[in-house]
Amino acid sequence: MQTCAAAAVQDIRKEEYRCWSNPEGQALQQVTKNVWSMGRPFKWNGIDVGGRAAVVKLSDGTLWVHSPLQLDDALKQALAKIGEVRHIVSPNFEHTSFASAWLKAYPKAKGYGCPGLKAKLPDAGYAVELSTSNQPPPEWNGEIEHTFLGYEHNPFTGKPFFNEVVFCYKPEGMFFATDFYWAYPSSGTQTATQFWKFGMDRIYGPFYRSLMIKDQGLFNKTMKRVFGEWNWDKIFPCHGNPIMANGKTVLKEHLKLRRAPSGSFCI
């Protein structure tokens, strides 16, 4: 049964929130009992490639925000109905534009950045850089774990590309990805968005699998953790629609992942 607070949150809407990832224009869309989505238009060269941030309510009542989008009064009002924002996460080098505004709006909150982000954006206000050894911050109460995708690199510069961290919310079996995985729908979006989907599926995907994995051993170790050690079946992507069942199968197919005779993962 939907609580009064949840119903009140869903009644907070704005026309500028309306897009293919949020057709009703809600400030927050409830995905599971403790996970909400902020679906917003996200334009790249005039193409709505879709933006989606996540809010997780931890067992202590605090809110964990993944890849925050633009903050305004309507969103603040919606968030206040479900809990107190205390954890603000920038999961890679690209999804950083709004974190500083959130940290200023919520001075009791702590900012967490992917490895290297504090040096890259020293004035952004991040208090913590997530561990490359995958030790989660204690204030997440053991409910959210993370894994650093340290095997990725830009094949032209040899430097980190997204430098992304992915997450697992254990109580509800939800996997969070930023640019590591996208789930653009096959229909229901504008023609330009469908061209974007084609480019991501047919051009970027093979490029990633062929050229961006610099350390196959570390890749195997990371995939073992994500698929073998973590228990999840749902995916919350920053770009696209949530996957609510069979998430591991979907992600393996997306990565073209297979098991080698040795038991390791290969692409």
C-alpha positions, 0 to 999 in steps of 0.5 A: 500500500502506498504511503501518504508521503509517497503519494504526496511526493508523486503529486509534485510535478513540473512541466519542465521535468516531462520527458520520455524518461519521466512522461508525467513530469514528477519530481520523484518517481518511486521505483521500489520501496526505498529507491526513487528516480529523478527523470529529466530531459538531458540534451546533448547537441539538441538530442534528449539522451535522457538523464536519471538520478537516483535517491535511496533511503537507507535504513537510518532514514538518510537519503543517498543520492547518485549522480544528482541532477539540477536541484530546485524548490520542487525537488527539495520539497519532494525530497523532504517528504521522504528523508534527509539528504546526507550522501551525495555521490558523483560516480564518474568524471562526467556526472559532476555538474550539479554536486556542488549545488547540492552540497551547498543546499544540504550542508550536513551532507557529505560528498563522495567522488570517484577516484581522482575527482577531488584532484580534478575538481578541488573546489567542488566540495567532495569530502571523500574519494571512494576507495579503489579497494572497494571498501564502502564508507561506514556511514552507508551502514553496509547497505551499499557496496561499490566497485571501481572500474579501474580497468577502463582507459582512453585508448588515445591518451592512455588516461582514465576515461570515465573513471566510473564506480558502480554500486549495489544496494543490497536490501533491494538487489539494485545495481547502479550504473552511470555510463558503464551501461545504458538502457535506451528504449527501442521505441517511444522516443524522438527520432534523434534519440533513436539515432543516438541509441543506434550510435551507442549500441553499434559504435560506442559499445564495440569501441568500449569492448575492444579498445577501452579495457586495458587490464584484462586481469582486473576486468575479470576480477571486477566482473567476478565481483559484480556478477558473482559476489553481488546479489542483484537482479535490477538495474538503475541506469543514469541513461535509459529506463530501469530494468526490474528483472533479470538484470544480470542477464541483460548486462551480460548481453550488453557487454557481450560477456562470456565465460572462458574455460578457465572460469574467467570473464571474457568479451 
